[in-house]
Amino acid sequence: MQAAKKPGVVINLGSASGLYPMYGDPIYSCSKGGVVLFTRSLVPYKKEGIRINVLCPEFVRTDLALKVDSQLIEKMGGYVSMEAVIKGAFELITDETRAGSCLWITNRRGMEYWPTPMEEAKYLVRPYRLREKSQTISNSRVQLPESFEKIIVHTLSHKFRSATSIVKKPLRLPIKSDHVLVKIIYAGVNASDVNFSSGRYFSGNSKEIESRLPFDAGFEAVGLIAAVGDSVRHLKVGSPAAIMIFGGYSEFTMVPSKHILPVARPDPEVVAMLTSGLTASISLEKAAQMDHGKVVLVTAAAGGTGQFAVQLAKLAGNTVIATCGGKDKANLLKELGVDRVIDYKAEDIKTVLKEEFPKGVDIVYESVGGQMFDLCLNALAIYGRLVVIGMISQYQGEHGWKPLNYTGVCEKLLAKSQTLVGFFLNHYTHVWQQHLDKLVQLYTMGKLKVLIDPKRFLGLHSVADAVEHLHSGKSVGKVVVCIDPSYSNQSSKL
């Protein structure tokens, strides 16, 4: 085909035993596994119009398959029909986007492609040209002013506006030898900004926490490296960078170089991938231990982190349920591929889950707390896992964050062998860059959408408005503040 320069399709016959171990016949499983990886390694021939794919059906009624334990066949949903295999072959022939694809055919879930985009992103490496672009986006030096403004917390309060103020500080140079000065372009707004302004991110009694005042506010930001210390060799002035340390609500911030996360561009989509995107990506992998074929429930799904959770769960091959409040949010979630959107303003969540998912849900990604937590725990299936990533409904009480008691939690977990697990992003700093690269890869491949709240917030003076907007329940997607409005007029995107 290559010599004749005639495009076409080659279909290798593999087996589901090449995707997962076959304990009764390891040699067969090994050979089919070789066929699968051989096929997936031939993707480069796509450039010449030659597509090589592999079919991986489960047991088809053949003389060999008849020797397999009938109870195992029954548990797997019975023999796969020859018609299903033929249908899979024609799918690989007619779909010109498929090259190196492995089509897994089962009676339980029909036809599925392996690996899923989420799995694929774990081993794919960004092209060198993309990395080089991220280092040379701006060769010009960033102009350094004599002073800059930033937001500080001066009083402990869950009311962000009254707890914070904008102060002007001199820009002192030179910077420390192992530090980097970052000019902030965009900063992300998070539900826990009010927890931070009330001092809940610090240990100790109230007097000990008050002794820390004033302290810088803001969890995350993207911008350009404005200056580097003498000992910093791996970072250049003008390079885009992301940070996830306290002090994101500032025009400039100085951070140790080890805390810099290199990115392709300092865009709002990257801000969304930081606290929100990383929370979803890491917690679903580490805390939820998510694989495929599960039923996943995401609460507050139209928010900054929920949008990532529903898409990543779907990309992994799961059935996704999402809760939200409002018709517009529901429509957005449907566009993201959610299988069942529950608009709690139009229908009762408990009733929907009970009637449509009587066996329960396998994974819950929960960020609301209160009554929603109780509802989710009651809807959890046997062996289910409920991941708590927040409890936004409790953050804005009249007297601040009031802890709640959840009666009967131990009894419920014990009765169904369930797992309740908390997730705090700061405990996973060692995988931040890995998961950020994965999210960027999915985004650049067009397999992940990033929703930015349409309401614009410009300058540090709009941060309090942005925090209140997020807690109003009206926000959609990630709420972002443009610290430097002059940069937001540039059209180039990630």
C-alpha positions in Angstrom: 0.0 0.0 0.0 2.8 2.3 0.9 4.9 1.5 -2.2 1.9 1.8 -4.5 0.9 5.0 -2.7 -2.7 3.7 -2.4 -4.5 4.7 0.8 -6.7 2.1 2.6 -7.5 0.4 5.8 -5.9 -2.6 7.5 -7.8 -4.3 10.2 -6.0 -6.7 12.6 -7.9 -9.2 14.6 -7.1 -9.0 18.2 -9.1 -9.9 21.3 -10.5 -8.5 24.5 -7.8 -10.8 26.1 -5.3 -8.4 24.7 -6.7 -5.6 26.8 -7.0 -7.4 30.1 -5.4 -10.6 31.5 -6.7 -14.0 30.6 -5.6 -16.1 33.5 -6.5 -19.4 31.9 -4.4 -18.8 28.8 -1.6 -16.3 29.4 0.2 -17.1 26.1 -2.9 -16.3 24.1 -3.4 -13.1 26.1 0.2 -12.1 25.5 0.0 -12.7 21.8 -3.2 -10.7 21.4 -1.7 -7.9 23.6 1.2 -7.8 21.1 -1.3 -7.4 18.2 -3.0 -4.5 20.0 0.2 -2.5 20.8 1.7 -3.4 17.3 -1.4 -1.8 15.8 -1.4 1.3 18.0 2.2 1.8 17.1 1.4 2.2 13.4 -0.5 5.5 13.8 2.2 7.5 11.8 1.1 5.7 8.6 -2.1 7.8 8.8 -0.1 10.6 7.1 0.2 8.4 4.0 -3.5 7.6 4.0 -3.0 4.1 5.6 -5.1 3.4 8.6 -4.3 0.3 10.7 -6.8 -0.7 13.3 -7.6 -3.7 15.6 -10.8 -5.4 16.5 -11.0 -6.7 20.1 -14.2 -8.7 20.6 -15.0 -10.7 23.7 -15.8 -14.4 23.2 -17.4 -15.2 19.9 -19.0 -18.7 19.5 -16.1 -20.7 18.0 -14.6 -24.1 18.7 -12.0 -22.5 20.9 -14.5 -20.3 22.8 -16.8 -23.3 23.5 -14.0 -24.7 25.7 -14.3 -21.7 28.1 -16.2 -22.1 31.3 -19.9 -21.4 30.5 -20.4 -19.5 33.8 -17.7 -17.0 32.8 -19.4 -16.5 29.4 -22.7 -15.9 31.1 -21.2 -13.4 33.5 -19.8 -11.5 30.5 -23.2 -11.2 28.9 -22.9 -14.2 26.6 -21.2 -14.7 23.3 -20.6 -11.7 21.1 -22.4 -12.2 17.8 -20.5 -12.3 14.5 -22.8 -9.5 13.3 -21.4 -7.3 16.0 -17.9 -8.0 14.9 -18.7 -7.2 11.3 -20.4 -4.0 12.4 -17.2 -3.1 14.2 -15.1 -3.8 11.1 -17.3 -1.5 9.0 -17.1 1.2 11.6 -13.3 1.2 11.5 -13.4 1.2 7.7 -15.8 4.1 7.3 -14.6 6.4 10.1 -11.6 8.2 8.6 -10.6 9.7 11.9 -9.7 6.3 13.3 -6.1 5.3 13.0 -4.4 2.9 15.4 -7.8 2.5 17.1 -8.6 -0.5 19.2 -12.3 -1.3 19.1 -13.4 -3.3 22.1 -16.7 -5.1 21.4 -18.8 -6.5 24.3 -22.4 -7.4 24.9 -22.4 -5.4 28.2 -21.5 -2.0 26.7 -21.5 -2.4 23.0 -18.6 -0.9 21.1 -16.0 1.1 22.9 -12.7 2.6 21.8 -9.6 1.9 23.8 -7.7 3.7 25.1 -10.1 6.4 26.2 -8.9 10.0 25.6 -8.3 10.3 29.3 -6.0 7.2 29.3 -4.3 8.3 26.1 -3.4 11.6 27.6 -1.5 9.9 30.4 1.2 8.7 28.0 1.1 11.2 25.2 3.9 13.8 25.2 3.3 17.3 23.9 5.2 17.9 20.7 8.5 19.7 21.1 7.3 22.6 18.9 4.5 23.3 21.5 7.0 23.3 24.3 9.3 25.6 22.3 6.4 27.9 21.6 5.6 28.1 25.3 9.2 29.3 26.0 9.3 31.9 23.2 5.9 33.5 23.3 7.4 36.8 24.3 11.1 37.6 24.0 10.6 41.2 25.1 11.2 42.2 28.7 8.2 42.9 30.9 8.2 46.6 32.0 8.7 46.8 35.7 6.9 49.6 37.6 8.2 51.2 40.8 5.2 49.9 42.7 2.2 47.5 42.3 -1.1 46.8 43.9 -2.3 43.6 45.6 -5.2 42.4 47.7 -4.6 41.5 51.4 -6.7 40.1 54.1 -6.7 42.5 57.0 -9.6 41.2 59.1 -10.7 37.6 59.5 -14.2 37.2 58.1 -16.1 34.9 55.7 -17.3 38.1 54.0 -14.5 38.6 51.5 -15.3 42.2 50.7 -15.1 43.4 54.3 -12.1 41.2 55.1 -9.9 42.5 52.3 -8.4 45.7 50.9 -6.2 46.8 48.1 -2.7 48.1 49.1 0.1 49.5 47.1 3.6 48.1 47.6 7.0 49.1 46.2 8.5 46.6 43.7 11.9 45.8 45.3 14.7 44.6 43.0 16.9 42.6 42.7 14.8 39.6 43.6 16.1 36.6 45.6 18.5 34.3 43.7 16.1 31.3 43.6 12.9 33.3 43.1 10.9 34.4 40.1 8.9 37.6 39.7 5.6 37.0 37.8 3.4 39.7 36.2 -0.2 38.5 36.8 -2.5 38.5 33.8 -5.5 36.5 35.0 -6.5 35.2 38.4 -9.0 32.5 39.3 -11.9 32.9 41.8 -12.7 30.0 44.1 -15.4 29.1 46.5 -12.8 28.8 49.3 -11.7 32.4 48.9 -14.2 33.1 51.8 -12.7 30.3 53.9 -9.2 31.7 53.3 -10.3 35.2 54.3 -11.8 33.8 57.5 -8.5 32.1 58.4 -9.5 28.5 57.9 -6.5 27.6 55.9 -4.2 28.2 58.9 -3.9 26.0 62.0 -4.0 27.3 65.5 -6.4 29.2 67.7 -8.0 32.5 66.6 -5.3 34.6 68.2 -2.5 32.7 66.5 -4.3 33.1 63.1 -4.9 36.8 63.7 -1.2 37.3 64.3 -0.6 36.3 60.7 -2.5 39.4 59.5 -2.2 40.9 57.0 -1.7 38.1 54.4 -2.0 37.9 50.6 -5.2 36.6 49.0 -5.9 34.6 45.9 -5.1 30.9 45.2 -4.1 30.8 41.5 -3.1 32.9 38.5 -1.3 32.9 35.2 1.0 35.5 33.8 4.5 36.2 32.4 7.8 35.9 34.1 9.0 39.4 34.6 12.4 38.7 36.3 14.4 35.7 37.5 16.9 35.3 40.3 20.6 34.7 39.6 20.5 31.0 40.3 17.4 30.3 38.1 18.5 28.7 34.8 15.5 26.8 33.6 13.1 29.8 33.3 13.3 32.8 31.0 11.9 36.3 31.2 8.8 36.6 29.1 7.8 33.0 29.4 4.2 32.2 30.4 3.7 30.7 33.8 1.0 29.5 36.2 1.2 29.7 40.0 -0.8 28.0 42.7 0.3 29.7 45.9 -1.3 32.4 48.1 -1.1 35.8 46.5 -2.8 35.4 43.1 -4.8 38.6 43.6 -1.9 40.9 42.8 -0.4 42.7 39.8 3.0 41.2 40.5 4.1 38.4 42.8 7.4 36.9 43.8 7.6 33.1 44.2 10.2 30.4 44.6 11.1 29.1 41.1 10.1 25.6 42.2 6.5 26.7 42.4 6.3 27.8 38.7 4.2 25.7 36.4 5.2 26.2 32.8 2.3 26.7 30.4 1.8 27.4 26.7 -0.1 30.7 27.2 -1.3 32.9 30.1 -5.0 32.5 29.1 -8.2 32.2 31.2 -8.6 28.6 30.1 -5.4 27.8 31.8 -6.6 29.4 35.0 -9.6 27.2 34.9 -7.4 24.1 34.6 -5.5 25.0 37.8 -7.5 24.7 41.1 -10.7 23.6 39.3 -9.3 21.4 36.6 -6.6 19.8 38.8 -9.1 19.1 41.6 -11.3 17.2 39.2 -8.5 15.3 37.4 -6.5 14.3 40.5 -9.4 13.5 42.8 -11.1 11.3 40.2 -7.9 9.4 39.7 -6.6 9.2 43.2 -9.6 9.5 45.5 -12.4 8.1 43.4 -10.2 5.6 41.7 -12.3 6.0 38.6 -12.1 3.6 35.8 -14.8 2.9 33.1 -18.2 1.5 33.0 -19.4 3.2 36.2 -22.2 5.6 37.0 -20.8 8.9 38.2 -22.8 11.7 39.8 -21.3 15.2 39.9 -23.0 17.9 42.0 -22.8 21.6 41.1 -21.7 20.4 37.7 -21.9 23.7 35.9 -19.4 25.3 38.1 -15.6 25.7 37.7 -14.6 22.2 38.8 -17.8 20.4 38.0 -17.4 21.1 34.2 -14.1 19.2 34.3 -15.4 16.4 36.4 -18.3 15.6 34.0 -16.1 15.6 31.0 -13.3 13.6 32.4 -15.8 11.0 33.7 -17.3 10.8 30.3 -14.0 10.6 28.5 -13.1 7.6 30.7 -16.2 5.7 29.5 -18.7 6.3 32.2 -22.4 7.2 32.5 -22.5 10.7 33.9 -25.3 12.3 36.0 -25.0 16.0 36.8 -27.0 18.3 39.1 -27.4 22.1 38.5 -29.9 24.9 39.0 -31.4 26.5 35.9 -32.3 25.7 32.3 -29.3 27.4 30.8 -26.9 25.5 33.0 -28.7 22.3 32.1 -28.3 23.0 28.4 -24.6 23.6 28.8 -24.1 20.3 30.6 -25.9 18.5 27.9 -23.5 20.1 25.4 -20.6 18.7 27.5 -22.0 15.2 26.9 -23.7 14.5 30.3 -26.1 11.5 30.0 -28.6 12.8 32.6 -28.8 16.4 33.7 -31.0 17.0 36.8 -32.1 20.6 37.1 -33.1 20.8 40.8 -35.2 23.9 40.0 -37.4 21.8 37.7 -37.3 18.3 39.2 -36.5 16.5 42.5 -33.0 15.0 42.5 -34.0 12.3 45.0 -36.9 11.1 42.9 -34.9 11.0 39.7 -32.0 9.0 41.2 -34.4 6.5 42.9 -36.5 5.9 39.8 -33.9 6.0 37.1 -30.9 4.6 38.9 -32.4 2.2 41.4 -29.1 0.3 41.8 -27.4 3.5 42.9 -24.4 5.4 41.6 -20.8 4.1 41.8 -18.9 7.4 42.2 -20.1 10.8 43.6 -18.0 14.0 43.1 -19.5 16.2 45.8 -18.9 19.9 46.4 -22.2 21.2 47.9 -22.5 19.6 51.4 -25.5 19.8 53.7 -28.6 18.2 52.4 -27.0 17.4 49.1 -24.3 15.3 50.9 -27.0 13.3 52.6 -28.9 12.8 49.4 -25.7 11.6 47.6 -24.7 9.2 50.4 -28.2 7.6 50.3 -27.9 7.2 46.5 -24.5 5.5 46.7 -24.3 1.9 45.4 -22.7 -1.1 47.0 -18.9 -0.6 46.9 -19.5 3.1 45.9 -17.1 5.9 46.6 -18.1 9.4 47.6 -15.4 12.1 47.2 -15.8 15.3 49.1 -14.0 18.2 47.4 -15.9 21.0 49.2 -19.2 22.1 50.8 -20.0 25.4 49.2 -23.5 25.5 50.8 -21.9 25.9 54.2 -19.3 28.6 53.4 -21.6 31.6 53.5 -23.6 31.2 56.7 -24.5 34.1 58.9 -21.6 33.3 61.3 -19.3 31.8 58.8 -18.5 28.1 58.1 -20.5 26.0 60.6 -19.5 22.3 60.6 -22.5 19.9 60.4 -23.1 16.5 61.9 -24.2 13.8 59.5 -26.1 11.2 61.5 -25.7 7.5 60.6 -22.7 7.9 58.2 -20.8 5.0 59.7 -23.8 2.7 59.6 -24.5 3.5 55.9 -20.9 3.0 54.9 -20.7 -0.3 56.7 -23.9 -1.7 55.3 -22.8 -1.3 51.7 -19.0 -1.5 51.9 -18.8 2.1 50.7 -15.9 4.5 50.9 -16.2 8.2 52.0 -13.0 10.1 51.1 -11.9 13.7 51.4 -9.7 15.5 48.9 -7.5 18.5 49.4 -5.5 19.6 46.4 -2.5 20.9 48.3 -1.7 17.3 49.4 -1.0 16.4 45.8 1.5 19.0 44.6 3.8 16.3 43.3 1.4 15.5 40.4 0.2 19.0 39.6 2.4 19.4 36.5 1.6 15.9 35.2 -2.2 16.5 35.4 -2.0 20.0 34.1 -0.1 18.8 31.0 -2.8 16.1 30.6 -5.6 18.7 30.7 -3.8 20.9 28.2 -3.3 18.0 25.9 -7.0 17.1 26.0 -7.9 20.7 25.4 -5.6 21.2 22.4 -6.9 17.9 21.0 -10.4 19.2 21.1 -11.5 16.5 23.5 -12.0 18.9 26.5 -14.1 22.1 26.6 -13.3 24.8 29.1 -16.2 27.1 30.1 -15.3 30.6 31.3 -18.1 32.5 33.1 -19.3 35.2 30.6 -19.4 38.0 33.2 -16.2 40.1 32.8 -14.3 41.2 35.9 -11.4 43.7 35.1 -8.8 44.8 37.6 -8.2 44.1 41.3 -11.2 46.3 42.3 -13.5 43.8 40.7 -12.3 40.8 42.7 -14.8 41.1 45.5 -17.6 41.4 43.0 -16.3 38.2 41.3 -16.2 36.3 44.6 -19.8 37.4 45.4 -20.9 36.4 41.8 -19.5 32.9 42.3 -21.4 32.5 45.6 -24.6 33.9 44.1 -25.4 30.6 42.3 -25.5 32.5 39.0 -22.0 31.7 37.7 -21.4 29.3 34.9 -18.0 27.7 34.4 -14.9 29.2 35.8 -15.0 32.7 37.2 -11.9 34.6 36.2 -10.6 38.2 36.9 -8.4 39.9 34.3 -5.8 41.7 36.4 -4.3 43.3 33.4 -7.1 44.4 31.0 -4.6 45.6 28.4 -3.5 42.0 27.9 -7.1 40.7 27.6 -7.5 42.5 24.3 -4.9 40.2 22.6 -6.7 37.6 20.5 -4.2 34.8 20.6 -5.3 31.8 22.6 -3.9 28.6 23.9 
